Amino acid sequence: MEPLSRRNMLRAGGALGAIGAMSIAAPAQAQTLWTWSPTGSVAGTGAGVDPRWVWDEEADPLVASLIERGDVPQVNALLRTWKKNGQPLPAGLPADLRDFMERARQLPSWADPAKLDLAVKFNEKRGLYLGVLYGLASGMMSTVIPKEALAVYYSQGGADMKDRISKTAKLGYDIGAVNAYKPDGEMIVTAVKTRLVHAAVRHLLPQSPYWTPVAEEDIPISQADIMVTWHSLPTTVMRKLTEWKVPIPAAESAAFLHSWQVGAYLLGVKEEYIPNSWAEANSQAEQVLDPILRPTPEGIKLADILLNLGAPIDAGILSAGILGAFTRFMLGDEIANWLKIPRELIWDPLLRTAWGPFIAVREGLLPFPLAPKAYWLFDEFLRKAALLFLSEAKPISIEIPLTNRPT
């Protein structure tokens, strides 16, 4: 079971997990009153304003201006050369954009290098689980977050999901890299570029004749929307690891959370909305994520596209049926039925009976000195292979869009 699981799930995690990263750039809105207290945030204080009515006061007018004055093609060309966290911004950027990006690329004062280093150790040991969960829990969950599914479907990338996912996969990959926030890493660059994309979508999507009639808001991607999707990633991952009884040292668990707290900050989330602990994260998720999950026609279509992305690699291993069975196992019968995923006579019972023992065997081998590094190298190879497949061996460049989905 182990070789098949690793190969299948990490390659699928590269393809499907990208939707989890992608979904950070798409909205999802809770339907309940906002009651979560900012005392539970990394800031420890705040005005307590409902984040559904808060967007990005710095990036939004800036990017709207770039689009209106015709600067985006030149900006995208210049930003293709900006790849590493420690790299200077390209010469020739508009002054207002340069000033914003210099501020936006700075880590928060509370970023803890020791915790970020420890998060790397967590990722080394749990890389397989993260690949599975980002892909088949977080990724497929995004298709039943209604407003997220609508925004993904009707924005520019909805017309070419493989291209869309190859670009957004970078965020999920970069945050788990060994040098994620270091000068030679790429997570800061990816987050800042994604923040610019968010602002562009906020400007463009309300102009779509297709999105506007079905949307429940006038402006997409609020601070609440980003945090809903954030919870579909690290919060959901930690919930599942706990459910599977994966033994995780408290310090490593906190470090994994910290890496995502820093990521949220770099994506433009106000500190008063970023939970300061797993208890607070779960409390917020119970209010804003859990109650809003439901199917939409667009989400069902996206799920079908995602489940079939891996088919060209190896129909025998990455068939939609096998990936659907993993989705049912990860998210449960209700969500699988919403997405019209058929039951698998072999894989459904096999996963229910074999996954627990598989985890037990893998965890039993982790104490051996070379096991974590060996697992990491193998898992890392598969993640890179997945990115190569998604990008069709082309450089992955996150760029500011100029249009919505044309049809």
DRENFIZA-572266 format. One record per residue (C-alpha): residue number from 1; residue in three letters; x, y, z. Coordinates in steps of 0.02 Angstrom, whole numbers, plus 50000, padded with zeros to 5 digits. Example, Ala and Ser with C-alpha at 12.3 -4.5 7.8 and 13.67 -1.06 7.14 Angstrom:
<nodes>
 pos code     X     Y     Z
   1  ALA 50615 49775 50390
   2  SER 50684 49947 50357
</nodes>
This chain:
<nodes>
 pos code     X     Y     Z
   1  MET 50000 50000 50000
   2  GLU 50140 50123 50041
   3  PRO 50223 50147 49870
   4  LEU 50055 50163 49785
   5  SER 49991 50285 49915
   6  ARG 50143 50397 49905
   7  ARG 50150 50401 49717
   8  ASN 49964 50419 49696
   9  MET 49927 50544 49831
  10  LEU 50076 50660 49816
  11  ARG 50060 50675 49628
  12  ALA 49875 50702 49652
  13  GLY 49913 50821 49794
  14  GLY 50016 50926 49675
  15  ALA 49873 50935 49553
  16  LEU 49727 50944 49672
  17  GLY 49815 51027 49817
  18  ALA 49842 51174 49705
  19  ILE 49658 51213 49713
  20  GLY 49681 51235 49899
  21  ALA 49815 51364 49870
  22  MET 49717 51436 49725
  23  SER 49566 51452 49833
  24  ILE 49653 51580 49941
  25  ALA 49625 51695 49795
  26  ALA 49440 51658 49788
  27  PRO 49298 51706 49904
  28  ALA 49197 51610 50030
  29  GLN 49079 51699 50149
  30  ALA 49004 51642 50312
  31  GLN 48818 51670 50336
  32  THR 48821 51694 50524
  33  LEU 48856 51849 50627
  34  TRP 49039 51882 50663
  35  THR 49068 51854 50848
  36  TRP 49249 51792 50854
  37  SER 49349 51903 50970
  38  PRO 49511 51988 50913
  39  THR 49583 51946 51084
  40  GLY 49613 51774 51010
  41  SER 49716 51843 50866
  42  VAL 49903 51866 50843
  43  ALA 49872 52052 50873
  44  GLY 49779 52018 51036
  45  THR 49666 52165 51003
  46  GLY 49564 52246 50867
  47  ALA 49405 52339 50823
  48  GLY 49306 52179 50800
  49  VAL 49237 52236 50631
  50  ASP 49154 52097 50532
  51  PRO 49288 52044 50406
  52  ARG 49156 52015 50272
  53  TRP 49158 52203 50248
  54  VAL 49346 52225 50250
  55  TRP 49453 52204 50094
  56  ASP 49630 52268 50056
  57  GLU 49637 52455 50076
  58  GLU 49816 52465 50011
  59  ALA 49819 52344 49866
  60  ASP 49644 52371 49795
  61  PRO 49655 52552 49736
  62  LEU 49834 52526 49679
  63  VAL 49798 52377 49567
  64  ALA 49639 52456 49501
  65  SER 49745 52605 49451
  66  LEU 49876 52493 49367
  67  ILE 49738 52411 49264
  68  GLU 49652 52574 49217
  69  ARG 49812 52661 49163
  70  GLY 49873 52514 49060
  71  ASP 50026 52470 49164
  72  VAL 49988 52286 49196
  73  PRO 50073 52207 49043
  74  GLN 50236 52297 49083
  75  VAL 50222 52257 49268
  76  ASN 50192 52072 49233
  77  ALA 50343 52066 49118
  78  LEU 50453 52145 49251
  79  LEU 50388 52037 49393
  80  ARG 50428 51877 49296
  81  THR 50609 51911 49342
  82  TRP 50572 51931 49529
  83  LYS 50581 51755 49600
  84  LYS 50676 51748 49764
  85  ASN 50630 51825 49931
  86  GLY 50794 51916 49951
  87  GLN 50802 51978 49772
  88  PRO 50784 52167 49743
  89  LEU 50626 52223 49654
  90  PRO 50649 52243 49466
  91  ALA 50699 52414 49402
  92  GLY 50564 52503 49305
  93  LEU 50413 52463 49414
  94  PRO 50292 52608 49439
  95  ALA 50342 52704 49596
  96  ASP 50177 52676 49687
  97  LEU 50186 52489 49655
  98  ARG 50368 52479 49709
  99  ASP 50331 52569 49872
 100  PHE 50186 52453 49909
 101  MET 50284 52296 49870
 102  GLU 50431 52348 49978
 103  ARG 50311 52362 50125
 104  ALA 50213 52206 50081
 105  ARG 50367 52095 50071
 106  GLN 50420 52127 50251
 107  LEU 50388 51989 50379
 108  PRO 50282 52039 50529
 109  SER 50372 52092 50688
 110  TRP 50306 51935 50774
 111  ALA 50379 51813 50646
 112  ASP 50487 51689 50740
 113  PRO 50635 51618 50640
 114  ALA 50653 51472 50761
 115  LYS 50471 51422 50736
 116  LEU 50486 51438 50548
 117  ASP 50639 51325 50553
 118  LEU 50545 51199 50660
 119  ALA 50401 51203 50535
 120  VAL 50524 51137 50407
 121  LYS 50556 50985 50517
 122  PHE 50368 50959 50532
 123  ASN 50351 50966 50343
 124  GLU 50495 50844 50320
 125  LYS 50412 50714 50429
 126  ARG 50232 50743 50374
 127  GLY 50257 50783 50189
 128  LEU 50154 50635 50130
 129  TYR 50007 50678 50241
 130  LEU 50016 50861 50188
 131  GLY 50014 50813 50004
 132  VAL 49863 50704 50030
 133  LEU 49769 50829 50136
 134  TYR 49806 50986 50036
 135  GLY 49746 50894 49882
 136  LEU 49600 50786 49933
 137  ALA 49536 50872 50090
 138  SER 49575 51058 50067
 139  GLY 49573 51055 49878
 140  MET 49410 50965 49856
 141  MET 49331 51057 50002
 142  SER 49355 51218 49904
 143  THR 49227 51157 49778
 144  VAL 49091 51156 49912
 145  ILE 49133 51328 49978
 146  PRO 49000 51413 49871
 147  LYS 49073 51585 49838
 148  GLU 49246 51515 49816
 149  ALA 49183 51396 49682
 150  LEU 49093 51538 49592
 151  ALA 49244 51651 49592
 152  VAL 49361 51516 49532
 153  TYR 49242 51465 49394
 154  TYR 49203 51638 49326
 155  SER 49373 51723 49343
 156  GLN 49503 51718 49206
 157  GLY 49583 51556 49264
 158  GLY 49418 51462 49258
 159  ALA 49436 51446 49070
 160  ASP 49600 51347 49088
 161  MET 49603 51257 49254
 162  LYS 49768 51169 49225
 163  ASP 49855 51335 49195
 164  ARG 49764 51413 49342
 165  ILE 49815 51273 49458
 166  SER 49995 51269 49400
 167  LYS 50012 51450 49454
 168  THR 49920 51437 49617
 169  ALA 50007 51273 49662
 170  LYS 50162 51376 49696
 171  LEU 50090 51447 49856
 172  GLY 50055 51276 49929
 173  TYR 50225 51213 49872
 174  ASP 50324 51366 49927
 175  ILE 50254 51375 50104
 176  GLY 50313 51197 50133
 177  ALA 50486 51218 50058
 178  VAL 50639 51205 50169
 179  ASN 50686 51386 50132
 180  ALA 50508 51455 50124
 181  TYR 50539 51623 50208
 182  LYS 50728 51632 50189
 183  PRO 50814 51747 50062
 184  ASP 50838 51605 49938
 185  GLY 50658 51545 49957
 186  GLU 50504 51600 49861
 187  MET 50356 51606 49982
 188  ILE 50364 51794 50012
 189  VAL 50371 51828 49824
 190  THR 50226 51709 49792
 191  ALA 50119 51784 49930
 192  VAL 50147 51964 49874
 193  LYS 50108 51921 49693
 194  THR 49952 51827 49750
 195  ARG 49898 51979 49850
 196  LEU 49909 52082 49690
 197  VAL 49805 51951 49599
 198  HIS 49673 51960 49737
 199  ALA 49659 52147 49712
 200  ALA 49642 52127 49524
 201  VAL 49504 51998 49543
 202  ARG 49412 52116 49661
 203  HIS 49417 52248 49526
 204  LEU 49376 52135 49379
 205  LEU 49251 52006 49439
 206  PRO 49111 52132 49478
 207  GLN 49120 52177 49293
 208  SER 49083 51997 49239
 209  PRO 48909 51973 49163
 210  TYR 48916 51791 49219
 211  TRP 48978 51809 49399
 212  THR 48871 51960 49446
 213  PRO 48699 51876 49428
 214  VAL 48747 51728 49537
 215  ALA 48859 51813 49666
 216  GLU 48794 51854 49839
 217  GLU 48913 52000 49863
 218  ASP 48964 52153 49763
 219  ILE 49151 52137 49798
 220  PRO 49236 51967 49812
 221  ILE 49382 51910 49920
 222  SER 49348 51996 50084
 223  GLN 49459 51965 50236
 224  ALA 49329 51838 50293
 225  ASP 49337 51751 50124
 226  ILE 49525 51731 50137
 227  MET 49513 51663 50314
 228  VAL 49377 51539 50266
 229  THR 49495 51469 50135
 230  TRP 49641 51479 50257
 231  HIS 49543 51365 50374
 232  SER 49514 51242 50232
 233  LEU 49703 51224 50228
 234  PRO 49803 51219 50392
 235  THR 49653 51204 50510
 236  THR 49579 51062 50409
 237  VAL 49748 50977 50395
 238  MET 49776 50981 50583
 239  ARG 49598 50921 50616
 240  LYS 49627 50769 50505
 241  LEU 49799 50731 50578
 242  THR 49720 50734 50750
 243  GLU 49578 50622 50691
 244  TRP 49706 50499 50620
 245  LYS 49798 50501 50788
 246  VAL 49961 50556 50709
 247  PRO 50075 50595 50857
 248  ILE 50140 50773 50835
 249  PRO 50249 50862 50964
 250  ALA 50165 51020 51026
 251  ALA 50310 51129 50971
 252  GLU 50301 51062 50793
 253  SER 50113 51085 50787
 254  ALA 50132 51267 50843
 255  ALA 50271 51293 50715
 256  PHE 50162 51229 50573
 257  LEU 50026 51350 50627
 258  HIS 50153 51491 50635
 259  SER 50209 51464 50456
 260  TRP 50029 51486 50401
 261  GLN 50002 51637 50515
 262  VAL 50147 51723 50428
 263  GLY 50076 51670 50261
 264  ALA 49907 51748 50302
 265  TYR 49992 51911 50350
 266  LEU 50089 51917 50186
 267  LEU 49926 51888 50091
 268  GLY 49860 52049 50168
 269  VAL 49753 51980 50310
 270  LYS 49741 52100 50456
 271  GLU 49825 52034 50613
 272  GLU 49663 52047 50714
 273  TYR 49587 51909 50606
 274  ILE 49733 51785 50615
 275  PRO 49707 51657 50757
 276  ASN 49847 51647 50885
 277  SER 49824 51460 50926
 278  TRP 49744 51302 50861
 279  ALA 49605 51322 50988
 280  GLU 49565 51494 50920
 281  ALA 49583 51432 50741
 282  ASN 49457 51294 50774
 283  SER 49341 51416 50860
 284  GLN 49345 51534 50711
 285  ALA 49326 51392 50586
 286  GLU 49172 51326 50676
 287  GLN 49091 51493 50644
 288  VAL 49149 51539 50470
 289  LEU 49192 51377 50378
 290  ASP 49093 51229 50442
 291  PRO 48916 51303 50422
 292  ILE 48936 51369 50245
 293  LEU 48986 51211 50150
 294  ARG 48860 51164 50014
 295  PRO 48860 51113 49831
 296  THR 48840 51229 49681
 297  PRO 48831 51187 49495
 298  GLU 48998 51275 49472
 299  GLY 49078 51181 49615
 300  ILE 49020 51013 49547
 301  LYS 49096 51055 49378
 302  LEU 49260 51107 49461
 303  ALA 49266 50946 49561
 304  ASP 49245 50845 49403
 305  ILE 49386 50942 49319
 306  LEU 49500 50918 49468
 307  LEU 49468 50733 49485
 308  ASN 49511 50707 49302
 309  LEU 49669 50814 49299
 310  GLY 49780 50669 49344
 311  ALA 49709 50548 49217
 312  PRO 49836 50588 49080
 313  ILE 49979 50539 49196
 314  ASP 49927 50361 49229
 315  ALA 49746 50308 49209
 316  GLY 49777 50154 49313
 317  ILE 49842 50245 49466
 318  LEU 49767 50419 49455
 319  SER 49595 50374 49390
 320  ALA 49451 50485 49439
 321  GLY 49377 50336 49531
 322  ILE 49526 50314 49645
 323  LEU 49542 50501 49678
 324  GLY 49355 50508 49709
 325  ALA 49370 50367 49836
 326  PHE 49507 50463 49927
 327  THR 49398 50618 49925
 328  ARG 49253 50521 50001
 329  PHE 49371 50450 50133
 330  MET 49442 50622 50176
 331  LEU 49284 50728 50173
 332  GLY 49146 50603 50208
 333  ASP 48993 50537 50118
 334  GLU 48891 50696 50123
 335  ILE 49017 50804 50030
 336  ALA 49059 50662 49910
 337  ASN 48874 50642 49870
 338  TRP 48856 50831 49844
 339  LEU 48995 50820 49715
 340  LYS 48914 50670 49632
 341  ILE 49064 50560 49665
 342  PRO 49014 50377 49640
 343  ARG 49056 50245 49768
 344  GLU 49202 50129 49731
 345  LEU 49172 49947 49776
 346  ILE 49357 49910 49803
 347  TRP 49438 50074 49854
 348  ASP 49307 50137 49977
 349  PRO 49319 49988 50098
 350  LEU 49506 49970 50068
 351  LEU 49541 50148 50125
 352  ARG 49431 50128 50278
 353  THR 49526 49973 50333
 354  ALA 49704 50006 50270
 355  TRP 49737 50190 50301
 356  GLY 49751 50175 50490
 357  PRO 49876 50031 50484
 358  PHE 49973 50121 50346
 359  ILE 49993 50273 50459
 360  ALA 50042 50163 50606
 361  VAL 50180 50079 50504
 362  ARG 50245 50244 50437
 363  GLU 50245 50325 50609
 364  GLY 50332 50173 50680
 365  LEU 50476 50197 50558
 366  LEU 50496 50385 50588
 367  PRO 50609 50366 50742
 368  PHE 50744 50285 50635
 369  PRO 50881 50416 50603
 370  LEU 50870 50423 50413
 371  ALA 50682 50398 50394
 372  PRO 50620 50580 50400
 373  LYS 50751 50639 50275
 374  ALA 50720 50492 50160
 375  TYR 50533 50522 50165
 376  TRP 50559 50707 50130
 377  LEU 50672 50680 49980
 378  PHE 50551 50558 49901
 379  ASP 50399 50665 49938
 380  GLU 50488 50821 49876
 381  PHE 50532 50735 49712
 382  LEU 50350 50691 49684
 383  ARG 50289 50867 49725
 384  LYS 50411 50940 49600
 385  ALA 50357 50812 49471
 386  ALA 50176 50865 49498
 387  LEU 50220 51048 49471
 388  LEU 50314 51001 49313
 389  PHE 50163 50908 49248
 390  LEU 50044 51050 49288
 391  SER 50153 51183 49209
 392  GLU 50193 51074 49058
 393  ALA 50377 51106 49095
 394  LYS 50355 51295 49075
 395  PRO 50407 51423 49206
 396  ILE 50265 51457 49328
 397  SER 50228 51642 49339
 398  ILE 50091 51717 49447
 399  GLU 50028 51868 49352
 400  ILE 49899 52005 49372
 401  PRO 49747 51964 49263
 402  LEU 49665 52088 49146
 403  THR 49503 51997 49108
 404  ASN 49375 51877 49179
 405  ARG 49324 51709 49105
 406  PRO 49269 51756 48929
 407  THR 49120 51636 48917
</nodes>
